């Protein structure tokens, strides 16, 4: 089993028409724990389904750790 890490991506979602006024299609950034890009999409889809929303697309999915300049050295 792979270790889960934080992943981020841009997702396109279609919300329930009763969720509010206006357009029900939106793009948003989502952060979740996953071990792969596929698991990321599955996780987002599962959470959105709990709200009655449909995941229409996922793009620019990546591990957050890959895009940070974290270091173990602390400079004073």
WOTANOR-V499987 format. One line per field, one symbol per residue. psi: psi as a letter, one per 40 degrees, with the letter a starting at -180 (. if undefined). A space follows every 50 residues. Layout:
psi=???
//
This chain:
psi=hihiihiiihihihihdeeiiahehihihhhihieidddddddddddddd efihhdihifhihddefifiiehhh.
//
